[in-house]
């Protein structure tokens, strides 16, 4: 991710992902695609109560080792339906579930190639929910790779330079 920083800057990336500002800096294509997804989810019942974490699927939090489960959860995102699972000084995980998927977003804070600085690495791990989830995920592959991921990385890069340089007191 375009997030150069020091060894203690993971909090800046987490702050960006969990704030409304992260969405506001997203591209129009990114915002439109997600607006369509949320509208379809509302119309077709994909995101109804009972389809998510703790109801249809167990939270990842229940499956963690004690040190992570009992540690800091981190902030929940304000603009997307993810719930923070845990946060350490080098990683943050949030999850979501609905009738299409159970997904975990992992952001790690790792040394860069120079060995001097650090940057974020993001992985989104998705388990489709049944045949419908697999078909849905297959259908959106082109949108993810052509529009969503490039737009997300550009918006992270633009938003990163606007973040504070040190944690709030």
C-alpha positions in Angstrom: 0.0 0.0 0.0 1.2 3.6 -0.7 1.7 4.3 3.1 5.4 5.0 3.8 6.1 5.6 7.4 7.9 4.7 10.5 7.7 1.6 12.8 4.8 3.0 14.8 2.5 4.3 12.0 0.1 1.4 11.7 -2.4 3.5 13.7 -2.5 6.0 10.9 -3.6 3.4 8.3 -6.2 2.0 10.7 -7.5 5.5 11.4 -7.8 6.1 7.6 -9.7 2.8 7.1 -12.1 3.4 10.0 -12.9 7.0 9.4 -15.5 8.6 7.1 -12.6 10.5 5.5 -11.4 7.3 3.9 -14.6 6.8 2.0 -14.9 10.5 1.1 -11.5 10.4 -0.6 -12.5 7.3 -2.6 -13.0 7.5 -6.4 -16.5 8.1 -7.8 -16.3 4.6 -9.4 -15.5 3.0 -6.1 -18.4 4.9 -4.3 -20.9 4.0 -7.1 -20.0 0.3 -7.1 -20.4 0.0 -3.4 -23.7 2.1 -3.4 -25.0 -0.4 -6.0 -23.9 -3.3 -3.9 -25.5 -2.0 -0.7 -28.7 -1.2 -2.6 -28.8 -4.7 -4.1 -28.1 -6.1 -0.7 -31.0 -4.2 0.8 -33.4 -5.2 -2.0 -32.4 -8.9 -2.0 -32.0 -9.3 1.7 -28.2 -10.1 1.6 -27.4 -8.0 4.6 -30.4 -8.5 6.8 -30.0 -9.1 10.6 -29.2 -12.7 11.1 -27.0 -13.0 8.1 -23.8 -11.7 9.7 -21.2 -12.2 12.4 -22.4 -14.0 15.5 -25.6 -15.3 13.8 -24.9 -17.0 10.5 -21.1 -17.3 11.1 -18.9 -17.4 14.1 -16.8 -14.4 14.7 -13.0 -14.8 14.1 -12.6 -13.3 17.6 -13.8 -16.6 19.1 -11.2 -18.6 17.3 -8.1 -16.4 18.3 -5.5 -17.4 20.8 -6.0 -15.8 24.2 -3.4 -13.1 23.8 -5.1 -11.7 20.7 -8.7 -12.3 21.9 -7.9 -10.5 25.2 -5.9 -7.7 23.6 -7.0 -4.5 21.9 -9.8 -4.8 19.4 -9.2 -1.5 17.6 -11.8 0.8 16.1 -14.7 -0.3 14.0 -15.0 1.2 10.5 -17.7 3.9 10.3 -18.7 3.6 6.7 -18.5 -0.1 5.8 -20.1 -3.0 7.7 -16.9 -4.4 9.1 -16.2 -5.1 12.8 -12.7 -4.9 14.3 -11.4 -8.2 15.5 -8.0 -7.2 16.9 -5.2 -4.7 16.6 -1.5 -5.0 17.6 1.4 -2.7 16.9 1.9 -4.5 13.5 -1.5 -5.7 12.4 -5.2 -4.9 12.4 -8.0 -7.3 11.4 -11.7 -6.5 10.7 -14.4 -8.9 9.5 -17.8 -8.9 7.9 -20.4 -11.4 6.9 -23.6 -11.5 4.9 -25.5 -13.9 2.7 -22.8 -13.7 0.1 -19.5 -14.0 2.0 -17.6 -14.1 5.3 -14.6 -11.8 4.8 -11.6 -10.7 6.8 -9.5 -7.6 6.0 -5.9 -7.8 7.4 -3.6 -4.9 7.3 0.0 -5.6 8.3 2.7 -3.0 9.0 6.0 -4.3 7.6 9.5 -3.1 6.9 10.0 -1.8 3.3 12.8 -3.0 1.0 15.2 -0.4 2.2 15.1 -1.8 5.7 14.7 1.7 7.0 11.0 2.6 6.6 7.7 0.7 6.8 4.5 0.4 4.9 1.1 -1.3 5.0 0.2 -4.5 3.3 -3.4 -5.4 2.9 -5.1 -8.8 2.3 -8.8 -9.4 2.1 -9.6 -13.1 2.7 -13.1 -14.1 1.4 -15.0 -17.3 2.0 -18.1 -17.3 -0.3 -21.4 -18.4 1.2 -22.5 -21.5 -0.8 -23.2 -21.6 -4.5 -24.7 -18.2 -4.6 -21.7 -16.6 -2.9 -19.3 -18.4 -5.3 -21.3 -17.2 -8.3 -21.5 -13.6 -6.9 -17.7 -13.5 -6.2 -17.0 -14.8 -9.8 -19.3 -12.2 -11.3 -17.6 -9.3 -9.5 -14.0 -10.3 -10.3 -13.6 -7.9 -13.2 -15.0 -5.0 -11.1 -12.7 -5.7 -8.2 -9.5 -5.9 -10.3 -10.3 -3.1 -12.9 -12.1 -0.6 -10.7 -12.2 -1.3 -6.9 -8.6 -2.2 -6.1 -6.9 0.4 -8.2 -9.3 3.1 -6.9 -8.8 2.0 -3.4 -5.0 2.1 -3.6 -5.1 5.6 -5.2 -7.4 6.9 -2.5 -5.2 5.5 0.2 -2.2 7.2 -1.4 -4.1 10.5 -1.5 -5.4 10.2 2.0 -2.1 9.1 3.5 -0.4 12.4 3.0 -3.2 14.1 4.8 -2.9 12.0 8.0 -1.3 13.5 11.2 2.4 12.7 11.7 2.0 11.6 15.3 -0.7 9.9 17.4 -3.1 12.2 19.1 -2.3 12.9 22.8 
